[in-house]
Amino acid sequence: MAKKSALPKKHTVLTKTDLQAHHQNLPKSRHGHAFAPNKVPDSFHTIIDPDKNPPQPWRDLPPAPGLPPYRMNLDAIVDSATMKMIEQSKQLVFHSVGDTGGVNTSTYIDGVTRFMECDFTHNAKAEDRPSFFYHLGDVVYYDGEGANYWPEFYEPYLQYPAPIVAIPGNHDGDVNPTTGETSLQAFVRNFCAQSAVISPDNRDAPRRTMTQPNVFWTLNTPLVTIIGMYSNCPEGGQIGDTQKQWFISELKAAAPPLPVILAIHHPIYSAYGSHPGSTRLKTFLDDCCTEAKRAPAVVLTGHVHDYQRFSAPLYDKQDVPFIVAGAGGYNQRLHVLGKVFQDAKSANKLPVQIEKEPARLENFNDSAHGYLRITVTKKKITLDYATVPDPSTNPKDSYLAPYDSVTVNL
């Protein structure tokens, strides 16, 4: 169960009328169309209207590079000394964030990676340093072709000293038809290679390709099982039956004493109206957990370019943290939540609930880029979110204290 701080005397409950009021008095075209997206969702998980949000198409998955059940052990990507340190300290630390590809400028992804690197150089204890970075998708943008991997991945992480694993996001799976590449072809080449080699997409960084067994896969570690799903390209995510059955079997097969973390690009819950949470994925997750008779302890997502932390029930758990961590460096401007959420935060009236819905928006940050530091022990999972200073302020290298933190007791 997630450990929560005491709620303020008054938190915020929004009615449907409150949510609908946001756009009532704004100008519209003579046809009734709004000129800007609504920052306020109908609910924290919403059915996407394809007329208002033209969907990216479903794209068939590439053949699996590895063998089923698509699992990889941590000792396949980190050295024996790191594994020994994790086993002796009984602690695993790793980074996680999504939506990093700097499509317009590398300034903000460079700012995030700079402070992620400080977690290695400014930590006195070796066991407190991250062992790897788990990327939550949208590694590159517009689109997922190989030409984008040098400027948006290999160069920004040139100095990052740990291995980087990933699940794809919708932009990684999308393709520019003029390149002749197929969906996820470049992602597979760089993250699911048959062996660790220098990619043809990598100009001169020492980082070698990752050898994940598939675009959806399980990472087994001594302290936690991380199941990574691919939610394809359509807005709201979409998962085929083959992957669904695989996910159920992986939930069942995960080592019983260890917690499970689910990583999936599209969010289950979101308070950003243009990218709301997905009703489709919420139903999918509920159905899979019910069939497997087991639920993840934490759900990590991206897609929305900000930070949001929700708590919500899932199968037999009451306060599962559902994290949106998509402020990894895509662009200067983040996805800013609507005024009703800003007002609640300013008045110290978080969390926010929508009437008759169990999910709570516990905290958010839509003004600064940042990343997650996740610490797992046998007794708890601690999720710290660090916000990164704006590069224009010429910040000094330092270890960043958490902006927000939540602990899941195991």
C-alpha positions, 0 to 999 in steps of 0.5 A, a space after each residue: 500500500 502506498 504511504 500517503 501524507 495526511 490529507 489537507 483539511 479540505 481537498 478538491 472534488 470537481 463536478 462535471 459542471 466544474 469541468 465543463 465550465 472551463 471552455 464555456 465563455 471562450 471564443 469559437 468559430 462560427 461552426 462551434 469549433 474551439 481554437 485551442 485544446 481544452 486543458 481540462 479533461 472530462 475525467 481522469 480517464 476518457 474515451 477519445 473522440 476521434 473527430 476531435 483527436 485524429 488518431 495515429 493508426 494502429 501499426 503491426 508489431 515487428 517480429 520478435 527479435 528474441 524468444 518467448 516469453 521475452 524476459 531478460 535478467 538484469 545481469 545481462 546488462 550490468 556488470 558483476 560488481 553492480 549485481 553484487 552491490 545490489 545483492 549485498 545492499 538489498 537495494 536497487 536504484 534506477 532512473 525513469 522518464 519518457 518523452 525525451 527526444 528533443 525534436 526542436 532543441 536539445 537544450 532541455 533533454 541536455 538539462 535533464 541528462 546533466 542532472 541525472 548524471 549528477 546522481 552518479 557523481 554526487 552520491 557518496 554511497 555506491 548503492 545509492 547510484 542508479 544501476 540503469 535508466 528505464 525509458 518510458 517511450 518516445 525516445 525520438 520524434 517525427 518520426 521513429 526513423 533511425 536518422 533521429 537516434 544520434 541527435 535525440 538519443 546517442 548524443 544527449 546521453 553521451 556522458 550518461 554512464 549506465 545502461 538504458 533500456 526502453 519501451 517504445 512510445 507512439 512516436 517511436 512506432 510511427 514512421 515517415 513513409 518517405 524513409 522507407 522504414 517500417 514501424 519500430 524498425 529503428 527502435 528494434 535496431 537500437 534496443 532489441 539488437 541480437 548483440 551489443 554493437 555500435 549501431 549504424 544510427 550512432 555516430 561516435 558515442 561509446 554506447 552499444 545497442 541494447 539486447 532486449 528480447 522484444 518491444 514488450 518484455 520483462 526485466 527480472 531483477 533481484 528486488 522487483 519485476 518490471 513488465 514493459 508493455 507497448 501501447 502502439 500508436 493510436 491516441 489512448 493506446 491500443 493493445 492486441 490480444 497476443 500481447 494481452 495474453 502475454 501480459 497476463 501470463 507474465 503477471 502470473 509468472 512473476 516471482 511471488 515475493 517480489 513486487 511488479 512495476 508496470 511500464 506503459 507509454 500511454 497514461 491510465 490517468 491524466 488531468 491534461 485535457 488534450 492527452 487524457 487518461 485512457 478508458 481503453 487501457 484502464 479496462 485492459 488493466 483491470 481485466 488482466 489483473 482480475 484474470 491473473 489475480 495479481 496487480 502491479 504495485 506501481 504503474 509508470 507512464 509517459 506521453 503527457 509532457 509533465 509530471 502527474 501522480 495519481 493514486 487509485 485502486 487496482 484489483 486488490 490494492 487501494 492506493 496504487 501510484 499511477 505516475 505520468 513522467 513525460 517531462 524528459 526534455 521534448 521541448 521547452 513548453 510542457 503540457 500545462 494543466 487547466 486552471 481548476 487544477 492550478 487553483 487547487 494546488 495554489 490553495 493547498 487543496 490537493 488531492 483533486 478528485 472528480 465526483 464519483 471517481 476513485 482516482 485522486 490527483 495527488 500532486 503535479 508539476 507542469 512548469 519544470 522538466 524532471 525525472 524519476 529516481 526509483 529505489 526498491 528494497 525488500 520492504 518498500 518502493 520509493 518514487 522520487 521526482 526531481 525537477 530540473 532547473 531551467 538551463 537559462 539560469 546557469 545552474 550548478 551541478 548538484 544532487 537534486 532533492 525530490 520535488 515529490 515523493 511517494 512510498 509503497 510499503 511492500 
